[in-house]
Amino acid sequence: MDDAELAALRQQRLQQMQSSNPEQQQAQMEKMQAQADMKNSMLAQLLDQNARARLNTLKLSKPEKAQMVESMIIRMAQTGQIGGKLDDASLVQLLETVNQQMPRSNSTVKFDRRRAAIDSDDEDDDYGI
């Protein structure tokens, strides 16, 4: 399952929870919590302490990318591509591979200096200079 499918399933579950009775809502919440706990325990087994800290830092700055990397690590472990625990250097290599594969988003900021440089000399008179 990729992240888009998981997001769609979560959205469906949220809608179902909102339209269903309180007992079903509680059961759904418990099920989602159990899935999150299972994912976290798997990641704790697959990553050493430094790699886990790096992934948590990534989760704070880019939660979508962190979810994608988490699911990728779990998928790799399930298919036998990961033998032991990933250390920090291995996680960095994995993140670099992900960065190369992901299309760059257009998140550059352009600053038009000409507009910022246009000042009127009349403004100086307002301040008593």
Secondary structure per residue as TSV (DSSP state, phi and psi in degrees):
chain	resnum	aa	ss	phi	psi
A	1	M	-	360.0	132.3
A	2	D	-	-94.5	176.1
A	3	D	H	-64.4	-34.4
A	4	A	H	-65.5	-40.2
A	5	E	H	-66.2	-41.1
A	6	L	H	-63.5	-41.1
A	7	A	H	-64.0	-40.3
A	8	A	H	-65.6	-41.2
A	9	L	H	-64.3	-41.5
A	10	R	H	-63.2	-40.5
A	11	Q	H	-63.6	-42.7
A	12	Q	H	-62.7	-43.1
A	13	R	H	-64.0	-39.0
A	14	L	H	-63.3	-42.7
A	15	Q	H	-65.3	-39.8
A	16	Q	H	-64.6	-40.3
A	17	M	H	-65.0	-37.8
A	18	Q	H	-70.0	-30.5
A	19	S	H	-94.0	-11.0
A	20	S	S	-96.4	178.9
A	21	N	-	-78.9	167.8
A	22	P	H	-62.0	-33.5
A	23	E	H	-66.3	-40.1
A	24	Q	H	-67.7	-36.9
A	25	Q	H	-61.3	-45.0
A	26	Q	H	-63.2	-43.1
A	27	A	H	-63.7	-41.1
A	28	Q	H	-64.6	-43.6
A	29	M	H	-62.6	-41.4
A	30	E	H	-64.6	-39.5
A	31	K	H	-64.8	-44.2
A	32	M	H	-64.5	-38.9
A	33	Q	H	-65.5	-40.0
A	34	A	H	-63.7	-40.0
A	35	Q	H	-64.7	-42.0
A	36	A	H	-65.0	-40.8
A	37	D	H	-64.0	-40.7
A	38	M	H	-64.8	-41.7
A	39	K	H	-62.9	-43.5
A	40	N	H	-65.4	-38.4
A	41	S	H	-68.7	-37.0
A	42	M	H	-64.2	-43.1
A	43	L	H	-65.5	-35.1
A	44	A	H	-65.1	-32.9
A	45	Q	H	-77.7	-27.7
A	46	L	H	-92.2	-21.3
A	47	L	B	-118.6	142.6
A	48	D	-	-79.1	178.0
A	49	Q	H	-62.3	-42.3
A	50	N	H	-67.7	-40.3
A	51	A	H	-66.9	-38.6
A	52	R	H	-63.8	-40.7
A	53	A	H	-64.1	-40.6
A	54	R	H	-64.7	-41.6
A	55	L	H	-65.8	-38.3
A	56	N	H	-65.8	-36.8
A	57	T	H	-65.9	-40.5
A	58	L	H	-63.7	-36.8
A	59	K	H	-63.8	-32.8
A	60	L	H	-70.8	-40.2
A	61	S	H	-87.2	-38.8
A	62	K	-	-138.2	82.5
A	63	P	H	-62.4	-34.1
A	64	E	H	-66.1	-44.0
A	65	K	H	-66.3	-38.9
A	66	A	H	-63.9	-41.8
A	67	Q	H	-62.0	-41.0
A	68	M	H	-63.7	-43.1
A	69	V	H	-67.7	-40.4
A	70	E	H	-59.9	-47.6
A	71	S	H	-65.9	-33.9
A	72	M	H	-65.7	-43.2
A	73	I	H	-63.1	-44.2
A	74	I	H	-64.0	-43.2
A	75	R	H	-62.7	-41.4
A	76	M	H	-64.2	-38.1
A	77	A	H	-68.3	-38.0
A	78	Q	H	-67.9	-31.5
A	79	T	T	-90.3	-0.6
A	80	G	T	84.5	15.9
A	81	Q	-	-81.0	-16.4
A	82	I	-	-111.6	121.6
A	83	G	-	-83.8	-53.0
A	84	G	S	-124.4	-153.3
A	85	K	-	-75.6	140.7
A	86	L	B	-80.3	131.4
A	87	D	-	-92.5	180.0
A	88	D	H	-62.1	-40.7
A	89	A	H	-65.0	-39.1
A	90	S	H	-66.6	-38.7
A	91	L	H	-65.9	-39.4
A	92	V	H	-61.9	-42.5
A	93	Q	H	-62.7	-41.0
A	94	L	H	-63.7	-42.3
A	95	L	H	-64.9	-38.2
A	96	E	H	-64.7	-38.6
A	97	T	H	-63.9	-42.5
A	98	V	H	-63.8	-41.9
A	99	N	H	-62.8	-36.4
A	100	Q	H	-70.7	-33.5
A	101	Q	H	-79.5	-28.7
A	102	M	S	-78.8	137.4
A	103	P	-	-69.1	142.6
A	104	R	-	-71.7	131.7
A	105	S	-	-83.1	151.1
A	106	N	-	-84.5	77.9
A	107	S	-	-110.0	24.2
A	108	T	-	-81.2	149.0
A	109	V	-	-106.8	127.2
A	110	K	-	-106.6	132.7
A	111	F	-	-118.3	120.5
A	112	D	-	-88.1	103.4
A	113	R	H	-69.4	-28.0
A	114	R	H	-63.8	-41.6
A	115	R	H	-68.2	-38.7
A	116	A	H	-69.9	-28.6
A	117	A	H	-82.5	-13.3
A	118	I	-	-77.7	104.9
A	119	D	-	-126.9	147.8
A	120	S	-	-95.4	141.8
A	121	D	T	-71.2	-17.7
A	122	D	H	-65.7	-26.4
A	123	E	H	-65.4	-32.4
A	124	D	H	-63.7	-34.5
A	125	D	H	-67.8	-27.9
A	126	D	H	-66.8	-24.5
A	127	Y	T	-97.7	4.3
A	128	G	T	76.9	28.7
A	129	I	-	-92.7	360.0
